[in-house]
């Protein structure tokens, strides 16, 4: 019955191992900021360059973050950021793309 004596260290809604993960947390924050920026700017047709580039970078950072993530909290936030970045990227591509109007 060693399991019954183990303390509950999760302390929240998402599972955590109680250790710091600065790289994963930084990737989570960057992916969320890029995803929200891409999603919001995709609603404006003239901001397609910003939305497509921030979406692309958000997808790349989110994918790398998923690859090295450790806890469920990190994965949950990364999926939200990846979804927003993906929607913003595809709408930005539909409005003119990565280089639309530059050449």
N, C-alpha and C positions, 0 to 999 in steps of 0.2 A: 504494500500500500504506500509506496514511496510517492506516487502521484498525488495522493491526498495531502501530503505535507509540503508540496511545492507552492511557493507564493505566486499569486497572479501578478505578473509584471506588465501585462498589456496596458492596463490603465486607460483605455480609451476604446473608441469604436473600432479602430483599425488595429490589426496585429502589428506589434513592433517587438524588436528583440532587445530594446533598451540600450543599444549602442549608437553612437553618432555616425551618421553617414553624410559628411559634408558634400562630397561630389554628387551623390544621388539627389540630395536636397537642392543643390544648385541647379542641376539639370531639370528637376521638377519645377522650380521657380521660373527658369528661363523658358521652358516649354509652355507653361501656363501664360506667361506674359506675351510670348510670341503668338500663341494660339488665340488669345483674346484680341490682340491687336489685329491679327489677320482676319478674324471673324468680323470684327466691327468695321474695319476699313473695306471689307468686301461688299458691304452694303452700298458703297458709293462707287459709281462707275468710273469716275476719274482717278480713283486711288488704286487702280488695279496693279500698278507696279509695287506699291507698298504691300498690298495684301498678298500678292503672289510670292514675293520674296520672303516676307515674314512667315508665310505659310510653309514654304519650302524648308527654310531653316528650322522652323518649329517641328516639322515632321522628322527632320534628320536628328535634332537633339532629343526629341521624344523617343525615337526608335533606339538610339544609343542608351538613353536612360532606361528604357524597358529591358534592354539587354543586360545591364549591370544592376538593375534594381534588386533590393533585398526584401523589403517589407511590402505588405499589402497597401499601406498608406501611400507609398511612393507609386506603386502601380496604378492605383485608383486615380491619383492626380495626373499622372502621365497620360492615361487614357482620355481624361477630359481635355487636356491640352492638345493631344494628338487629334482628337475629333474636331476641335475648334480650328486647329491649324489646317487640317485636311479640307474642311468646308471652305475656309477662307482661301486656301490655295486654289481649289478648283473653281470657285467663283471668280477669283482674280484671273485665272487662266481663261475663263469664258469671257471676261470683259476686256481682254487685250493681251494677257500673258506677261511673261517675264521681261520681254523687250519691246512690247507693243508701243508703237509711236516713236521709238528712239531711232529706228533705222528707216 
